[in-house]
Amino acid sequence: MKYFLVTCSILLMISNCSQNSDKEFDCDGVNVKFNDFERYFEVGGVNLSSREGFFMNQTTVFGKFYENEDGAAIVTFSKINNTLEFTDPNQTLTAQCTEK
């Protein structure tokens, strides 16, 4: 019984820690959410962490927003500068982000 209670307590602490690891930003009207612990990245309601090409490290998160015959659109979030960069075959847009 003791082992069960200790195990449940540890799992509860881990679960609470992962929820508190969510970071949410407003990037000129675009909502950006990521969680380093769960390796999650969402931009404008689109989960980019489940797509091919997703990458996350201590300073940068990026994912492929879409891909077509003209090329791909890549979204990059800088954790250092709190900036969001959207690059597609025709343009690059940059937005300054503020944490919510």
N, C-alpha and C positions, 0 to 999 in steps of 0.2 A: 504494500500500500504506500509506503514511504517513497519507494522508487517511482511509482506512478505519479504521485503528487509533485515530486521534484521534476520529472520529465514534463509534466503539463505546465508547470511554472516556467520552465526554460522555453518551451514552445510559445507560450503566451508572450514572454518578453521579446522573443525574436519577431513574432508577428507584429507586435506594437512598434518595434524599431523600424521595420520595413515600411509601415504606414507613415511614420514620421520622416522618412527619407524622401518623400515626394517633394519635388521642387516645382513651383508653378510660376510662370512669368507672363507678363503682358508685353508683347513685342509689337508696338504700334498697332494694336487692335487684334493681333493674332495671338491666340492662347497657346503656350508651349508648356508641356509637362514632361518631366523625366524623373526617373528613380534609379540611382546608381546601383543600389542593392539588388533590385529586381531586373536591371538592364532594360528599362522601359523608356520609350521616347515617343511622344505624341505632339503633333503640330496641327493646329486648327481642327482638332477632333480626329485626325488620321493617325493611326498607330503605325509608325515607321519602324519600330523595333522588330516587328514580325516579318519585315520584307527583306529580300536579298540585298546585300550591300550595307546593312546596318553596322555601325561601328560606334563604340563608346570607350573613352579612356578618362583619365583624371582631368583633362582640360577641354576635350572636344566630344561632341556627339553629332553624328550625321547619319542621314538615311536618304534613300531614294524616294522622292515624292511620286514621280511617275516616269515611265519610259515609253517612247514611241519611235517611229521610224526616223524622226529628226534628231533624236538624242534623248538624254535623261535630264530630269530636274532633280537637283540635289539640295537638301536643306542641311545647313550646318549651324550648330549652336556652340558658341564659345563660352565655356564656364568661367573663364578668366575675365573677359570683357563684357559678359552678358549681352552679346549681340547675336542676332539671327541673320544668316545669309541664305538667300534663295537664288540658286543659279540654274538657269535653263539654257538651251542652245542660243537664245537670243539676247539674254540680259542677266545682270546680277543685281539683286536688290538687297539692301542691308537695313536692318532695323535695330534700334537700341531697345533693350528689354529692361523692365523693372519687375522685381520679385513681388508676387502677390502675398 
